[in-house]
């Protein structure tokens, strides 16, 4: 590593690690190392919406300065999967785009909102394995009266049921792999069940043909929640390519 990154590491690494968490902080500095080593003409990063305001903006300021110290000019914007990907998931994420060429950065524009024409029902199956149903399970008695519409996606919030009545799925999170209460719930002709891992990936914009790895459901839920929404990334990438063409 050159001295610039060594200096960044000494002055900023501990701050970011302490501000976010050790795993994500170290991951960001690994990204810095890759950018410095490979110097791609452009990059695209994604993170949670509140990164920009975290710790009164201090965390994002350090991240921005670290990227700019490598010679990149950046733009960033918060996009929602349901408004920018036509995917019925209410998922807001911050996207950071960087170019070595300042003129290309100035020419780049994030994709504009598009109409949401799809409903979550298009992404879920009429049938699912019995293990995904709450029927005859202890939680069923606590949720059965509140989950009463097949046109709504619900969440069990440990003590109460939250309804998402706009025909969209709530944000899929990595915590889905830690317990069933985090996995969105739906109702169909057979009863009340949580979304399957396959349905979670579909609600991230993965194609029906996408084959899930042979992992436990808990791992698959975790991966789906940590993923990006594919159509949103595609639209941003296409906008990036326009400035090169």
Rosetta blueprint (number, residue, H / E / L):
1 X L
2 X L
3 X H
4 X H
5 X H
6 X H
7 X H
8 X H
9 X H
10 X H
11 X H
12 X H
13 X H
14 X H
15 X H
16 X H
17 X H
18 X H
19 X H
20 X L
21 X L
22 X H
23 X H
24 X H
25 X H
26 X H
27 X H
28 X H
29 X H
30 X H
31 X H
32 X H
33 X H
34 X H
35 X H
36 X H
37 X H
38 X H
39 X L
40 X L
41 X L
42 X E
43 X E
44 X E
45 X E
46 X E
47 X E
48 X E
49 X H
50 X H
51 X H
52 X L
53 X L
54 X H
55 X H
56 X H
57 X H
58 X H
59 X H
60 X H
61 X H
62 X H
63 X H
64 X H
65 X H
66 X H
67 X H
68 X H
69 X L
70 X L
71 X L
72 X L
73 X E
74 X E
75 X E
76 X E
77 X E
78 X E
79 X E
80 X E
81 X H
82 X H
83 X H
84 X H
85 X L
86 X L
87 X L
88 X L
89 X E
90 X L
91 X L
92 X E
93 X E
94 X E
95 X E
96 X E
97 X E
98 X E
99 X E
100 X L
101 X L
102 X H
103 X H
104 X H
105 X H
106 X H
107 X H
108 X L
109 X L
110 X L
111 X L
112 X L
113 X L
114 X L
115 X L
116 X L
117 X L
118 X L
119 X L
120 X H
121 X H
122 X H
123 X H
124 X L
125 X L
126 X L
127 X L
128 X L
129 X L
130 X H
131 X H
132 X H
133 X E
134 X L
135 X L
136 X L
137 X L
138 X L
139 X L
140 X H
141 X H
142 X H
143 X H
144 X L
145 X L
146 X L
147 X L
148 X L
149 X L
150 X L
151 X L
152 X L
153 X E
154 X E
155 X E
156 X E
157 X L
158 X L
159 X L
160 X L
161 X E
162 X E
163 X E
164 X E
165 X L
166 X L
167 X L
168 X L
169 X E
170 X L
171 X L
172 X L
173 X L
174 X H
175 X H
176 X H
177 X H
178 X H
179 X L
180 X H
181 X H
182 X H
183 X L
184 X L
185 X E
186 X E
187 X E
188 X E
189 X L
190 X L
191 X E
192 X E
193 X E
194 X E
195 X L
196 X L
197 X H
198 X H
199 X H
200 X H
201 X H
202 X H
203 X L
204 X L
205 X L
206 X L
207 X L
208 X L
209 X L
210 X L
211 X L
212 X L
213 X L
214 X L
215 X L
216 X L
217 X H
218 X H
219 X H
220 X H
221 X H
222 X H
223 X H
224 X H
225 X H
226 X H
227 X L
228 X L
229 X L
230 X H
231 X H
232 X H
233 X H
234 X H
235 X H
236 X H
237 X H
238 X H
239 X H
240 X H
241 X H
242 X H
243 X H
244 X H
245 X L
